[in-house]
Amino acid sequence: MKVLVTGASGYLGGRLCHLLLNQGHFVRALVRHTSDLSGLPSSSNDAFELAYGDVTDYRSLLDSLSGCHVIFHAAALVEPWLPDPSKFVSVNVGGLKNVLQAARETKTVEKIVYTSSFFALGTTDGYVADEKQVHPEKVFCSEYERSKATADKIALQAAADGMPIVVVYPGVIYGPGKLTTGNIVAQLLIERFQGRLPGYIGCGNDRFSFSHVDDVVEGHIEAMNKGRPGERYLLTGENASFTYIFDIAAIITETNKPRFSIPLWAIEGYGWLSVLFCRITGKLPLISPPTVHVLRHQWAYSCEKAKAELDYNPRGLQEGLKEVLPWLKNLGVIKY
């Protein structure tokens, strides 16, 4: 099968390219000229090729799709905050529209696997949601969330119009790989073990669904093989708080747990200072006010449908963190 992967140079996309190649597919990776290609397969592999372009550049996207039967649309702008929020719309919404139009124009595409996000479904304060949930679109914690909810509606309408699209919704993706903004668990563990985050974040009322990156990649491929067009699949995992993450990390590393909690109002104040610093230096903040808005809610989801239809089998946090922490230690970014 000839496959196009958008967002191929990203945290998820690179590992997706590797597994597709291992399973015998021909992979074309859509990357920008400025992309970091270190996580991609070797260019000497005859079954792998690079296509330079951008999902916001329709002509380059259309050219890259030539001859392909499957699209994995994993390209997205994943940041809690940007100085120019219109970029979320151009990449996350406009990029999907371009992919759908290019698939219609080429007429060779048999399936599109679109990587959405749990944010596209909205908060789950006090309950665990499944694929039936639709974002109420009344309140958004971030412009990223707003863009993914908008794109979700476009994807579902395309499915209703007969496009062979399967939408997958990963949780908070973590695991070895690139230390990008999307790998927030690794980033916070680094902050924790380097002493810049001395306490718990808030009171532990937050609840997220954590997904190991390799489980999510396998879920994507099973969505190609077994996913029913027009269906939605949550590729989530164990539902827990970041307090639990820090506790498990302390047990695994045999170090002390944090002894106090940092209130969210203090973290939000730090976020505003980080935004100000970003406007001066151009360096994007790890913590910003939208991050705190997200932490004030719960985002817990069930992946039972993916387990039943895609044989999705997510590992627990303890197993996943036993892999992540030694990896971070070997990189030299944490010590314990």
Secondary structure, DSSP 8 states (H G I E B T S, - for coil): -EEEEETTTSHHHHHHHHHHHHTT-EEEEEE-TT---TTS--TT-TTEEEEE--TT-HHHHHHHTTT-SEEEE------S--S-THHHIIIIIHHHHHHHHHHHHH----EEEEE--GGGG---TTS-B-TT-----S--SSHHHHHHHHHHHHHHHHHHTT--EEEEEE-EEESSS---TT-HHHHHHHHHHTTSS-SEETTS--EEEEEEHHHHHHHHHHHHHH--TT-EEEE--EEE-HHHHHHHHHHHHT----SSEE-HHHHHHHHHHHHHHHHHH----SS-HHHHHHHTSEE-B--HHHHHHH------HHHHHHHHHHHHHHHTS---
